């Protein structure tokens, strides 16, 4: 949540559910914690806890909710690396952009420090659409953004920035319609990530994905726009029962949002199940945010967000090289037999490698359990 700079409230809220192992019968204790939203404790018999032996994982934490404030002094220290491979495909249709310092790149003071821009474009129907969007990315996605001081970023500015990027995706989509070098059967997914001071904005249309590592836990900053994603499926099915065929849009596309593909969007102005409108998510970065992974579906088809975060985190602790991390992430996707081109960007938000995962807090009565374990526990208790 973001508040304007004239507000001075700072808050950090952590939600925890603690399970203590006891030989007593299962009893639910309600704890009065005043204004702190901490859930109560559930005591369970040893027999129930014994069934939950696989739930201890230091990356299974609850994400803190942070209220921004002018008094916050944290700023990320940005460095990044990237890697791409053609994989088993006949052509390389992926493109990506990596700019760690927008001020230096633009040669002006239009951007606060730090400021950075990253993008992945995953083409289909040929490489032309992705290549065109990359060539014109500066005019489409960078020019027009003006942030002289990080301290001027407030709620009003962030809303304007979100609207600006939504319009930028529409303009990029229309540019592909009128570009003679790009066939109307050609298109591309697009995911961009913009860092301004401690503010992160991710805009996505398609099935590339951005994942933030927060204290070892994967936090998805985008959703995969596919027919398997329920909100997209419900939106698309409004166009008819025959729009989705075997999980593909019009028996052709695996994605429900993309730039280009104008043979599916014409005539101009008509409603189409395939749209270019991006989903936009924002976050305020804190000291707990270690790095960001941005990658095409060639990565995510073969690994979960948490798997990728754990792999990169371990690699950073070994050699602290984001370029090598991206290469290892790509190599692992190829080892898992991804059928696609593979592109990954790793953006470190600190000058140091991630710290060791903190040891599990052993409290009297037993360990803290994960969300998955809690669901199993509730099911077990309800069964009794």
N, C-alpha and C positions, 0 to 999 in steps of 0.2 A: 504494500500500500504506500502511496506517495502522498505527502502533504506539502503545502506551500512553505517557502522558507521562513515566513513570518511566524510560523508555529514552532514552538520549541519543545514539543513533547517528544520524548524518546521512549520507546518501549520495545522490549524483546520478550516474546511469549513462547514458551516451550510446552507442548502438550505431551504428557507421558502417561502410560498405563503400566503399572508395575504389578507383576505377578509374584507372589511369595509362596514358596512351597511349605506346606504345613501338614502335619499328620492329623490335624483336626478335620472335621467335615467341612465341605466347601461353604464358605461364608463370604458374603459381599459386605465390605466395610465402606461406608460413605464418609469422606473426610471433608470437614469444613475448612477451606483454605482462604476464606475471605474473598478478595478480588482476584486471586490467582486461579486461572482455569486449569487446575490439575485434577485429573480423574482419580477416582478412588482405587483401592487395592482389592484384588480378588485372591483369596486364599484357596488353594486347591490341594487335594490329597497327593501324596507322592506318586500314586499309581497313574494319575492323570498327567503329572509333569513328566513322568518317565517316557510317555508317548511322544513328547515334543523335543526329542534329542537333537534335531537338526536346525533348531531355530536361532542359535546363537551366532550372530554375524555382526561385526562391529560397524558394517556399513548400513545396517537397518536402523536408521534413526528417523526422528520426526523433524521435518524442516521447520526451522524457526521462522516466525513472522516478525519482520523488522519494519519499524516506522522510521522513515528518513527524517533527518533533521540537519539544519545548517551546522550544528555542533559536531557532526560526524566528520572526522578528519581522514578517514580511510580513502585511499585511491589505489586502484590496481596497478601493478607493474607488469606491462604487457610484453610478451614475446611469443612467437608462434612458429610453427613448422607445418609443412603439408607434403602429401605424396599422392600420386595417381598411378594406376596401372590399367592397361586395356583389358586385362582378364581374358576370358575365352571369346569375347566378342570380336567381330571382324573389323569394326571401326571404333575409334575412341570418341564418344559423344559427350563426355563429361568436360566441364570447364570449371575453373575456380579462381577466386581472387583473394589475395592476402595482403592487407595493408596495416601494419602495426602502428604507424604514425600518420594520421590524416593531415596534420598541419604541415609536416615536412613533405608529404606527397603532393599536397595542393600548392605548396610554396606560398602559403599565406597564413594569417592568424585567424582564419574563419572558424577554426575548431579549437575547443578547449583542449587542455592536456590533462590526462592522456585521452586520445581519441583514436579509434581503430575501426576498420571495416573489413568484413569477410563475406564471401559468397560462394555458393556451390550451385551450378546449373547442370542438370542431368537431362541431356537431350534425348529425343526419341523421333523415329521417322527420319533420321539423319542428323549430322552434327551441326547443320547450318543455324538453327534457331539458338542453340546454346552459345555458339561462337559469336553470333550477332549481338546477343545480350551482353556477353562479356566485353566485346569491343566497345560497346556504348554504355557500359555500366556507370562510368563517371558522370556522364550527362544525365542518365536516367535515375541514379540512386544516390549520388554524392553532391553534385552541384545543387545549390538551393538550400542546403542545410547550413545554418549559420549559428554557431554557439561560441560567443567570444569568451565567456567565463563559465567554469563548471558551477559556480555559485548561483548563476542565473537560471539553472535548470529547476523548474518547479512543475507543479501538476498541470498548469495551463500549457506550458511549453511541451510537455510530454504528450498531451492530447493532440496538440497541433502536429507534432512529429509523427504520431501514429496516423493521422489523417493524410499527411504529406506522403508517407510511404505507401499507404493504400492506393492513393492516386498514381504514384509512381509505377506500381505494378500494372494498373490499367493502361497507362501510357506506353509501357514496354510491350504489353499485349497488342495494342493497336499499331505500334511501330512494326511489329512482325507481320501484321496484316498487309501493310503497304510496302514492305521491303521486297523488291523484285527477286533478290537472291535467295529468299526463303520460301519454300513451297508451303502451300496451305495445309499439306499433310504432315508438316514438320512442326514440332513443338519442344518445349523444355519445361521442366520443373524449375523452381527458383527458391532458394533460401538465402536470406541475407542476415547478418548480425552486425549491429552497430554498437560500439562502446563509446560513451561520452562521459568522461569522469568516472563515477561509480555506477552509472546507469547503463543497463544492457537492454537493447531492443532486438527482437528476432521477428522477422516477417517471413512467412512461408506459404508457398502455393505448390503442393505436390507431396512427394514422399521422401525428400531429403529430411534430415533430422538434426536438431541442435540439442545437445545434452550438457548440462552444467554439473560439474562435480562439486558437491558441497559436503565437506568433511568426509569424503569417501562415498557419499550417497549420490546416485544418479538422479538428477532433477530434469525431466523433459521440458524443454523450452519450445517445443513444437509438436504438432500432431501429424501423423501420416494420413494424407488425404487419399484414401482408397475406399473402395466399396465395402471393405470389411470393417471400416471405422463407422460405428453406428450413426453418429450425427450426419456424416456424409451420405451414408446409405439412405437414411430417411429423407434427406434433401433430394437426392437423385431419383428416388422411387416416385416422387411426385410427378415426374415426367412420363410415367407409364411403367407397367409391369415388365416390359421387354427391354428396358434401358440397360439393365445389368444382365449379362450373359456369362455364366461360369466365372463370376467374380470380376469381369472386365466391363468397362463402360462401352456400350454399343459394340460389345464383342471385340474391342480393339485396344483400349487404353487401360492400363492398370491403375491410373490415377484419375481423380475426379476434379483436380484443379491443376492448371498449367497455363503457361504463356504460349501463344501461337495455336496450332491445331485449328486453323480457321475453317477448314472444311467441315468441322463439327459445330462451329459457332455461327456460321452465316445463316441467314442474312444479318447484317449489322443491326444491332438493337433488339434482336429476337432473344427470347429466353433459351438457355441451353443448360443441360446438366453439367457440362464442362465449363468452369468459370476460372477467371484469373484473380479473383479477389483473395488476398492473403489473409491468413490468421496472423494476428500480431500479439506477441506476449512481451511483457517488460518485467525487469527485476532490478532491484538495487543490490549491487555487489557488496559483500562484506569480507572480512578477513577469513571467513570460513569457506569462501568460494575459491577453489584451487585452480581449475582449468575448465575450458569449454571445448567440446568436441562437435565439429560440424562435418557431416558426411552424407554421401548419397546412399540410396537404398541398397547398393551392392554390399555395403557394410551391414545395414540393419536387417537385411533378409537372412543373415546368418548369425547374428548375435543380438542379445538384448542390450538395452542402454546400460544396465548395471554391469554386465560382462565387459563392455567396452571401457567403461570408467575404471573398473578394477584393473584391466589390462594396462591402460595408460598410466594409471597411478603407480603401479608396480614398476613400470618402465622408467617413469620419471625418478623414482627413488633409486633406480640402478644407475642411470646415466644423465638425468636431468636435461635431456635434449628433445625438444618438441618435434624436430624434423624426424629423428629416429623413431619417436613414438608413433608418428603418423605412418611411417613406413612399416612398422611392426603391426599396426592395426590393419593396414591393407594386406600385409602378408598373411595375417591370421584369417582374414575373410577369404582369401584365395585358397588357403589350406583347407578351409571348410567348404570348398567347392562352390563359391558364389558364381552364378552364371553371367554376371554383369561386369561392366566397367566398375572400377573401385576408386573413389577419391575420399580423402580424409584430411581435415585441418584440425590441429591441436593448438589451442590458444592458452598459454599459461598466464595466470593472473597474479603470479608472485615471482620474485627473483630467485626464490629458493625452491627446492623440491618439496613435495608434500611431506608433512610430518608423519611419523608412524601412526597407524590407527590406534587410538587410545585403548588401553585394556578394558575389558568389560568390568563394570563396577559390580563387584560381588557384595550384595547386601544380605543382611541376616535373613534367612528364610529362603534364599534362592536367587536365580538370575532374572534379568529383565528379558522379556520375550518379544519376538518380532510380531508385526501385524498379522502375518500368515499364521503364526502359532496361536495368536489370540482368537482368530476365526475358528481354528480347530478346537480351541478350548471352549469357546461359546457353544459350538456344535455339540461337544461332548457333554457339557453341563445341561444343555437343553434336552439332550437325549435321556438324561437321568431324571 
